[in-house]
Amino acid sequence: MTRTSLITVLMIAAFPIRSLPADILRVVTATPDLADMVRAVGGDKVTVTSLSMGTQDLHLVEPRPSMVMQVKRADMLVRVGMDLDLWMQGIIDAARNSKVVYSGEGYIDASARIEKLQVPTGRVDMRLGDIHIYGNPHYWLDPANAPLILDDIADRLSRLLPSQATYFEQNLLRYTAEIDSAINEWQRIMDMYANVKIVTYHNSWIYFAERFNLQIVEYVEPKPGIPPTPSHIASLIEKMKEEQVKVIVIEPYFNLRIAEKVADRTGARILILPSSVGAEGVSSYLELFDYIIDQLAEAFSDQGG
């Protein structure tokens, strides 16, 4: 055993293990969005921990020994997949919990049934920026994808705790109906702004834009994960003026200063929008879309969209 491995094991051993009743499942998720979905289906039969916060860039989450302990004790693990949460793999490997490894009885890749957008063709290398080989991984920002994820969660919870299968199914049906109803209302609002053009900082909003018929005409980043150059900013400003783009969408953890520079030159409004539960005071998956759509509708209305 290497010195690093020994230190990790000793740090893990320092965490006390608190027992739970036999009919309560421990679940670990990559994100607070997935955690909220698990709670909606699992109810009082689950205890859920998200390894990331909604204020974090999911590409840059730093693994910690406490995360290894959470996964080691977990009955079920739900990850985003599509290489967005690659940092989780080292945690899973270190935890050595056979239940939550790939193909384990408690392992869920939430992207498994999603219709994936922007799957690259041809050669993928660093020149293309932070391109994900399986497609754009921000699929939870289309709320119509949630029922597929929820169905997988309910199925796996029922396998792990068969005595509560009816309870999980009832929660699934109730929450799916809530989402369907909410989507109808969100769609009604966004239909008033169909084909409005926006710029986003990062290529995170394609699923949302596809669902609600917005046009993303350009990105502040020239390529995903690549900082903008002066020439790209100049080109972006000209394009926004030509196409009369008046809204720039940016997540809380990106560089606001650059977006402000573009906004000053174009007269556009900056919208700092959360892409996950836990940012900007959003406490649930449904609230996430309530907040995003309220902010967009206000901005589009103010700009005459």
C-alpha positions in Angstrom: 0.0 0.0 0.0 1.3 3.4 -0.9 1.7 6.2 1.6 -1.1 8.1 0.0 -3.4 5.1 0.1 -2.6 4.5 3.7 -3.4 8.1 4.6 -6.7 7.8 2.8 -7.7 4.6 4.6 -6.8 6.2 8.0 -8.8 9.3 7.2 -11.8 7.2 6.2 -11.5 5.1 9.3 -11.7 8.2 11.4 -15.4 8.8 10.4 -17.9 7.0 12.6 -20.5 4.9 10.9 -24.0 5.7 12.1 -26.5 2.8 11.7 -29.9 3.3 10.1 -33.1 1.2 10.3 -33.1 -1.7 7.9 -35.9 -0.1 5.8 -34.0 3.1 5.2 -31.6 3.3 2.2 -28.5 5.5 2.1 -28.3 7.2 -1.3 -25.4 9.4 -2.6 -25.9 11.6 -5.7 -23.5 13.6 -7.8 -25.7 16.7 -7.7 -28.4 18.3 -5.6 -30.8 18.1 -8.5 -30.5 14.3 -8.5 -30.7 14.3 -4.7 -34.0 16.2 -4.8 -35.4 13.6 -7.3 -34.4 10.7 -5.0 -36.1 12.4 -2.1 -39.2 13.0 -4.1 -39.5 9.2 -4.9 -37.8 7.8 -1.8 -39.6 9.9 0.8 -38.9 8.9 4.3 -37.4 5.6 3.2 -34.1 7.3 2.0 -31.4 9.5 3.4 -29.7 11.4 0.6 -26.3 13.1 0.3 -25.2 15.2 -2.7 -21.5 15.2 -3.3 -21.6 18.6 -5.0 -23.3 21.9 -4.4 -25.4 23.9 -6.8 -23.0 26.8 -6.7 -20.1 24.6 -8.0 -19.0 24.0 -11.6 -19.5 20.2 -11.9 -16.3 19.9 -13.9 -14.2 21.2 -11.0 -15.5 19.4 -7.9 -12.6 18.4 -5.7 -13.0 14.9 -4.1 -12.6 14.7 -0.4 -12.1 11.8 2.1 -15.6 12.4 3.5 -17.0 11.8 0.1 -15.3 8.4 -0.1 -16.9 7.5 3.3 -20.3 8.5 2.1 -20.0 6.3 -1.0 -18.5 3.4 1.1 -21.7 3.4 3.2 -24.1 3.9 0.4 -26.8 1.5 -0.8 -27.3 3.4 -4.0 -25.4 6.0 -6.1 -26.8 8.2 -8.8 -24.4 10.0 -11.1 -24.9 12.5 -14.0 -22.7 10.4 -16.4 -21.6 11.5 -19.8 -18.2 12.3 -18.4 -19.4 15.4 -16.5 -18.8 13.9 -13.1 -15.5 12.1 -13.9 -14.3 13.2 -10.4 -16.7 10.7 -8.9 -14.9 7.7 -10.4 -11.9 8.0 -8.1 -14.2 8.3 -5.1 -16.1 5.1 -6.2 -12.9 3.2 -6.7 -11.5 4.3 -3.3 -14.8 3.4 -1.5 -14.6 -0.3 -2.7 -18.4 -0.7 -2.3 -19.5 -3.3 -4.7 -23.1 -2.2 -4.5 -22.4 1.2 -6.2 -19.8 0.3 -8.8 -20.7 0.2 -12.5 -23.3 -2.6 -13.0 -23.7 -2.9 -9.2 -27.2 -3.3 -7.8 -27.2 0.2 -6.5 -25.6 2.1 -9.4 -27.5 4.5 -11.6 -26.2 6.5 -14.5 -29.1 9.1 -14.8 -28.2 9.8 -18.4 -28.8 6.2 -19.6 -32.2 6.8 -21.2 -31.8 10.4 -22.2 -31.9 11.5 -25.9 -28.5 13.1 -26.0 -27.8 16.3 -27.9 -24.6 17.5 -29.6 -22.9 14.1 -29.7 -19.6 14.9 -31.5 -18.7 13.2 -34.7 -15.2 12.6 -36.0 -12.1 13.1 -34.0 -12.4 14.7 -30.5 -9.3 16.4 -29.0 -8.3 19.3 -26.8 -8.5 21.8 -29.7 -12.3 21.5 -29.4 -12.3 22.6 -25.8 -14.1 20.7 -23.1 -16.1 18.5 -25.4 -17.9 15.4 -24.0 -17.6 12.4 -26.2 -21.1 11.2 -25.3 -22.8 14.5 -26.0 -23.8 17.6 -24.1 -24.3 16.4 -20.5 -26.5 19.2 -19.2 -29.7 17.2 -19.8 -31.4 17.8 -16.5 -32.1 21.4 -17.7 -34.8 20.0 -19.9 -37.5 19.1 -17.3 -39.1 16.7 -19.7 -36.1 14.4 -19.1 -36.9 14.2 -15.4 -39.6 11.5 -15.6 -37.1 9.1 -17.2 -34.6 9.7 -14.4 -37.3 9.4 -11.8 -38.5 6.1 -13.3 -35.0 4.7 -13.1 -34.7 5.9 -9.5 -38.0 4.3 -8.5 -37.1 1.0 -10.2 -33.8 0.8 -8.4 -35.2 1.7 -5.0 -37.8 -0.9 -5.4 -35.2 -3.6 -6.2 -33.2 -2.6 -3.1 -36.2 -2.4 -0.8 -39.0 -4.5 -2.3 -41.2 -4.1 0.7 -41.7 -0.4 -0.2 -42.1 -0.8 -4.0 -45.8 0.3 -3.9 -44.8 3.4 -1.8 -42.0 4.3 -4.3 -44.4 3.8 -7.2 -47.0 6.1 -5.7 -44.4 8.8 -5.0 -43.2 8.5 -8.6 -46.7 8.9 -10.1 -47.4 11.9 -7.8 -44.2 13.7 -8.6 -44.2 12.9 -12.3 -47.7 14.4 -12.5 -46.5 17.6 -10.7 -43.7 17.9 -13.2 -46.0 17.4 -16.2 -48.3 20.0 -14.9 -45.5 22.4 -14.2 -44.0 21.9 -17.7 -47.4 22.8 -19.3 -47.3 26.1 -17.3 -43.7 26.8 -18.1 -44.3 26.1 -21.8 -47.3 28.5 -21.8 -45.1 31.3 -20.4 -42.2 30.6 -22.7 -44.4 30.3 -25.8 -44.8 34.1 -25.6 -41.1 34.4 -26.2 -40.6 31.7 -28.9 -37.4 32.1 -31.0 -36.0 34.9 -28.8 -32.2 35.0 -29.3 -29.8 34.7 -26.3 -26.1 34.4 -25.6 -24.9 32.0 -22.9 -21.5 32.0 -21.2 -21.0 28.2 -21.4 -22.7 25.6 -23.6 -24.9 24.5 -20.7 -28.4 25.5 -21.9 -29.0 23.6 -25.1 -31.5 21.2 -23.6 -33.4 24.1 -22.0 -33.3 26.1 -25.3 -34.5 23.1 -27.3 -37.4 22.5 -24.9 -38.6 26.1 -24.7 -37.7 27.2 -28.3 -35.0 29.7 -27.6 -32.2 30.5 -30.0 -28.7 30.4 -28.6 -26.8 32.4 -31.2 -23.3 32.4 -29.6 -21.3 31.7 -26.4 -19.0 34.0 -24.4 -16.5 31.1 -24.3 -15.2 30.5 -27.9 -15.2 26.8 -27.1 -16.4 25.0 -24.0 -14.1 25.6 -21.1 -11.8 27.9 -23.1 -11.5 31.5 -21.8 -12.6 34.1 -24.3 -9.9 36.0 -26.3 -10.1 39.7 -27.2 -10.8 38.8 -30.8 -13.6 36.5 -29.8 -15.2 39.1 -27.6 -15.0 41.7 -30.4 -16.7 39.2 -32.8 -19.3 38.3 -30.2 -20.2 42.0 -29.6 -20.6 42.6 -33.3 -22.8 39.5 -33.7 -25.0 40.5 -30.8 -25.5 43.9 -32.3 -26.3 42.5 -35.7 -28.8 40.0 -34.4 -30.1 42.3 -31.6 -29.4 39.9 -28.8 -30.4 41.5 -25.5 -29.9 38.8 -22.9 -26.7 37.1 -21.7 -27.2 34.0 -19.5 -24.4 33.1 -17.1 -24.1 30.7 -14.2 -23.0 32.0 -10.8 -19.6 30.5 -10.9 -18.4 31.9 -14.2 -16.5 35.1 -14.9 -19.0 37.9 -14.6 -16.5 40.6 -15.5 -16.2 39.4 -19.1 -20.0 39.2 -19.4 -20.3 42.7 -18.1 -17.9 44.0 -20.7 -20.0 42.4 -23.4 -23.2 43.8 -21.9 -21.8 47.3 -21.7 -21.0 47.3 -25.4 -24.3 45.7 -26.6 -26.9 47.0 -24.1 -27.7 43.5 -23.2 -29.0 42.4 -19.8 -27.0 39.8 -17.8 -29.1 37.1 -16.2 -27.2 35.1 -13.5 -29.2 31.9 -13.6 -28.7 28.8 -11.5 -28.2 25.5 -13.4 -28.7 23.4 -10.3 -30.6 23.3 -7.1 -28.9 25.2 -4.3 -27.8 28.2 -6.2 -29.5 31.6 -6.0 -31.7 30.4 -3.1 -33.4 27.6 -5.2 -34.2 24.7 -2.9 -35.9 22.1 -5.2 -35.9 20.9 -8.8 -39.3 22.4 -9.5 -38.2 25.7 -7.9 -35.2 25.7 -10.2 -37.4 26.1 -13.3 -39.8 28.4 -11.7 -36.9 30.7 -11.0 -35.2 30.4 -14.4 -38.4 31.0 -16.3 -39.5 33.9 -14.1 -36.2 35.6 -14.7 -36.2 35.0 -18.4 -39.8 36.1 -18.9 -39.0 39.3 -17.0 -35.9 40.0 -19.0 -37.5 39.3 -22.3 -40.5 41.5 -21.4 -38.3 44.4 -20.4 -36.3 44.1 -23.6 -39.4 43.9 -25.7 -38.8 40.2 -26.5 
